[in-house]
Amino acid sequence: MEIIIKPKNKWWQLDLKEIWQFRDLFYFFTWRDLKVKYKQTLIGVLWAVFQPFITMVVFTVFFGKLVQMPSDGISYPIFVYVGLLFWTLFSTGLTNASNIFVNNEKIITKVYFPKLTLLVSSILTNVIDFFIASIILFAMMFWYHYTPNILGLLLLPVLLLMTILSTIGIGLFFSSINVKYRDVRFILPFFIQLLMFLTPVIYPVSLAPEKYRWILGLNPMSGIIDSARAVVFGTGNVDWSLFLVSMISMLVYFIMGYIYFKKTERYFADII
Amino acid sequence: MSQPMIEVKNLGKKYRIGEKEKYLALRDKIAHPIKAIKSLREQKDFWALEDVNFTVEPGEVLGIIGRNGAGKSTLLKILSRITPPTTGEIKMRGRVGSLLEVGTGFHPELTGRENIFLSGSILGMRKKEIEKKFDEIVEFAGIEKFLDTPVKRYSSGMYVRLGFAIAAHLEPEILLIDEVLAVGDAEFQKKCLGKMGDITKNDGRTIIFVSHNMGAIQNLCSKCLYLEDGKIKKIGKTDDIINLYLFKNSDISEVDILQSHHVKGNGDVNITKVSVLDSKKNLNNSFLINEKINFKIKYIVKNISKSISFWIIISDSNGSPLISSFQKDGGVLLDPILGEHELNVTFDEMGLLPGFYSVSFGIFSHEGLVSWEFSDWVDHCLSINITEAFVGGKSYDGRWGKIDRKALWY
């Protein structure tokens, strides 16, 4: 094995071999985050359910009952819960990811390892929360008698993967820029909160005029949440054009985030 | 002949001064774009390392010495790929493990057992490897009873032992070690040095070792590299290099303390100048055996917080301390007053036999007589030469040892 250290690395070199060498780190970082997160808490992993559930109740009362928000004829609680499930994965994933390098400063300045593992692991922690919170969704589907269509069920893992990749891509950008400009941690929560209202979480995509729907798709979460609803409620009417726009924007964000990360990564230890 | 394990060519590292201390705020850049550009231009470049070239052969242990700020840590950080070089190239033929800190990646909330796995995998071990060596690590650290206790409840000694035990069981072909042995108790330090010795002798591993502890360097390293102001001053046999390092100023009897002399300290009180004088109060650093030796310490008090006391250590040419003397032993501490002051310390009969010796000074700040911290510590800043004759004229007879002591014979 030969290691060559030079002033510049090529940003397009994704060193898969190295990440494979350190693959146990994904497990250990995720495991560390989960352990630490739920240590000394009273209800432990139930927190993963608690947050989206309470939000769902509050939104149902205010937007569902009081505002009479349309929901494509689907019961509002389950309608909004599907949205919240994916949205929570994205938003908490992004929030955690953006601080990941700054929070792990001590390791980054003392030892070399693929830093990508840190970020991916932090998102994997949220994926586990996502699965736990999904139990409520299954219970609700049973309660409201919704049967998902089989073909659609195959789409769910794809949607989950798209959410993860969007979070990684955008997270890579913000976490890298956060190393240099610490304003990010003030801007980001605000930005994420605003973004929720620009994403069809509490309202259906059909609320937007058909001509302009693709604009919603620039936010990958729009296509993901809309498709998830179509699949879960068995309607099967996935808006493929919206889905495609979301898919492309996801890829663009992912590549941009990755490039920015790769360009700055090596200097983290100097500026963190 | 086999290829060198490590090849370093024209290595350089440039920092912008201020880059490390200041947090950049995006706000500033947006609000004052012109100011931001201006301040960028005003930043000065600083070469932490410049034109560094060396090679390390397989199985060789290279020691790196130099004053604080000479670039030792920067060099190690580049070799461990934590930070990239600005110029040059490094080739390393083998798996690299670096130990820049004890307990890398430890999480205080997790137990000893959990941290062994976490830290081990961050240092580059596979899960299986850790499982295989788990018992060995626990035994080496001697923490069997506390395996399931969160490390935040560990004593600092236990923490260090566990941290080192994990790192000692890494199996890279190239091992990079920074100053980590400076912590921990003497017995454990010995154990670590022993372990490191075994590693090189039995496994033929290549090690780069940075330390202020000349004794450890002497024990472990066959070759030594002396860094000064980011450049290589000299590479060569360990004995020669340590001598050069300690006795660079062997004929100087008055030294202005530089930033790089300070090893430790909170900075409340700083030593600014030290000198060595003979019995006639003339500057002199060459003495007869048992001749009276005076040291004058100039210091500046910047913050008045606690009472202080001074100490002095005389080390031999390997850097191993031989004689120490503590002002606090007299039971009286100094109450500092802001400004510059002077203090004298005299040895009537030091007893050192011929040779070169280096002198270090330090200041404790006290909280009562029992608890203290370092206010300052200037290492190997002065040297004295003991010539081959006794005071009174008798010539040196080549007797054994380093210290001559009078005793009562009856």
HADDOCK unambig.tbl for C-alpha pairs under 7 A between the chains (distance, minus, plus):
assign (segid A and resid 1 and name CA) (segid B and resid 93 and name CA) 5.77 0.50 0.50
assign (segid A and resid 1 and name CA) (segid B and resid 94 and name CA) 5.10 0.50 0.50
assign (segid A and resid 1 and name CA) (segid B and resid 95 and name CA) 6.80 0.50 0.50
assign (segid A and resid 2 and name CA) (segid B and resid 91 and name CA) 6.96 0.50 0.50
assign (segid A and resid 2 and name CA) (segid B and resid 92 and name CA) 5.63 0.50 0.50
assign (segid A and resid 2 and name CA) (segid B and resid 93 and name CA) 4.39 0.50 0.50
assign (segid A and resid 2 and name CA) (segid B and resid 94 and name CA) 5.80 0.50 0.50
assign (segid A and resid 3 and name CA) (segid B and resid 91 and name CA) 5.77 0.50 0.50
assign (segid A and resid 3 and name CA) (segid B and resid 92 and name CA) 5.00 0.50 0.50
assign (segid A and resid 3 and name CA) (segid B and resid 93 and name CA) 6.27 0.50 0.50
assign (segid A and resid 4 and name CA) (segid B and resid 90 and name CA) 5.58 0.50 0.50
assign (segid A and resid 4 and name CA) (segid B and resid 91 and name CA) 4.63 0.50 0.50
assign (segid A and resid 4 and name CA) (segid B and resid 92 and name CA) 6.35 0.50 0.50
assign (segid A and resid 5 and name CA) (segid B and resid 89 and name CA) 5.68 0.50 0.50
assign (segid A and resid 5 and name CA) (segid B and resid 90 and name CA) 4.95 0.50 0.50
assign (segid A and resid 5 and name CA) (segid B and resid 91 and name CA) 6.49 0.50 0.50
assign (segid A and resid 6 and name CA) (segid B and resid 85 and name CA) 6.63 0.50 0.50
assign (segid A and resid 6 and name CA) (segid B and resid 88 and name CA) 6.52 0.50 0.50
assign (segid A and resid 6 and name CA) (segid B and resid 89 and name CA) 4.97 0.50 0.50
assign (segid A and resid 6 and name CA) (segid B and resid 90 and name CA) 6.74 0.50 0.50
assign (segid A and resid 7 and name CA) (segid B and resid 84 and name CA) 5.69 0.50 0.50
assign (segid A and resid 7 and name CA) (segid B and resid 85 and name CA) 4.96 0.50 0.50
assign (segid A and resid 7 and name CA) (segid B and resid 86 and name CA) 5.15 0.50 0.50
assign (segid A and resid 7 and name CA) (segid B and resid 87 and name CA) 5.75 0.50 0.50
assign (segid A and resid 7 and name CA) (segid B and resid 88 and name CA) 6.93 0.50 0.50
assign (segid A and resid 22 and name CA) (segid B and resid 124 and name CA) 6.57 0.50 0.50
assign (segid A and resid 24 and name CA) (segid B and resid 121 and name CA) 6.76 0.50 0.50
assign (segid A and resid 24 and name CA) (segid B and resid 126 and name CA) 6.49 0.50 0.50
assign (segid A and resid 24 and name CA) (segid B and resid 127 and name CA) 6.51 0.50 0.50
assign (segid A and resid 25 and name CA) (segid B and resid 121 and name CA) 6.08 0.50 0.50
assign (segid A and resid 25 and name CA) (segid B and resid 122 and name CA) 6.67 0.50 0.50
assign (segid A and resid 28 and name CA) (segid B and resid 118 and name CA) 5.95 0.50 0.50
assign (segid A and resid 36 and name CA) (segid B and resid 109 and name CA) 6.72 0.50 0.50
assign (segid A and resid 107 and name CA) (segid B and resid 104 and name CA) 6.34 0.50 0.50
assign (segid A and resid 107 and name CA) (segid B and resid 105 and name CA) 5.52 0.50 0.50
assign (segid A and resid 109 and name CA) (segid B and resid 82 and name CA) 6.39 0.50 0.50
assign (segid A and resid 110 and name CA) (segid B and resid 82 and name CA) 6.99 0.50 0.50
assign (segid A and resid 110 and name CA) (segid B and resid 100 and name CA) 5.79 0.50 0.50
assign (segid A and resid 110 and name CA) (segid B and resid 101 and name CA) 6.62 0.50 0.50
assign (segid A and resid 110 and name CA) (segid B and resid 104 and name CA) 6.98 0.50 0.50
assign (segid A and resid 111 and name CA) (segid B and resid 82 and name CA) 6.18 0.50 0.50
assign (segid A and resid 111 and name CA) (segid B and resid 98 and name CA) 6.67 0.50 0.50
assign (segid A and resid 111 and name CA) (segid B and resid 123 and name CA) 6.98 0.50 0.50
assign (segid A and resid 112 and name CA) (segid B and resid 80 and name CA) 6.35 0.50 0.50
assign (segid A and resid 112 and name CA) (segid B and resid 81 and name CA) 5.84 0.50 0.50
assign (segid A and resid 112 and name CA) (segid B and resid 82 and name CA) 5.26 0.50 0.50
assign (segid A and resid 113 and name CA) (segid B and resid 122 and name CA) 6.85 0.50 0.50
assign (segid A and resid 180 and name CA) (segid B and resid 24 and name CA) 6.28 0.50 0.50
assign (segid A and resid 181 and name CA) (segid B and resid 24 and name CA) 5.30 0.50 0.50
assign (segid A and resid 181 and name CA) (segid B and resid 25 and name CA) 5.02 0.50 0.50
assign (segid A and resid 181 and name CA) (segid B and resid 26 and name CA) 5.53 0.50 0.50
assign (segid A and resid 182 and name CA) (segid B and resid 25 and name CA) 6.07 0.50 0.50
assign (segid A and resid 183 and name CA) (segid B and resid 25 and name CA) 5.90 0.50 0.50
assign (segid A and resid 183 and name CA) (segid B and resid 26 and name CA) 6.18 0.50 0.50
assign (segid A and resid 266 and name CA) (segid B and resid 83 and name CA) 6.05 0.50 0.50
assign (segid A and resid 266 and name CA) (segid B and resid 84 and name CA) 6.28 0.50 0.50
assign (segid A and resid 267 and name CA) (segid B and resid 83 and name CA) 6.04 0.50 0.50
assign (segid A and resid 267 and name CA) (segid B and resid 84 and name CA) 6.95 0.50 0.50
assign (segid A and resid 269 and name CA) (segid B and resid 82 and name CA) 6.36 0.50 0.50
assign (segid A and resid 269 and name CA) (segid B and resid 83 and name CA) 5.95 0.50 0.50
assign (segid A and resid 270 and name CA) (segid B and resid 20 and name CA) 6.57 0.50 0.50
assign (segid A and resid 270 and name CA) (segid B and resid 83 and name CA) 6.69 0.50 0.50
assign (segid A and resid 271 and name CA) (segid B and resid 19 and name CA) 6.60 0.50 0.50
assign (segid A and resid 271 and name CA) (segid B and resid 20 and name CA) 5.58 0.50 0.50
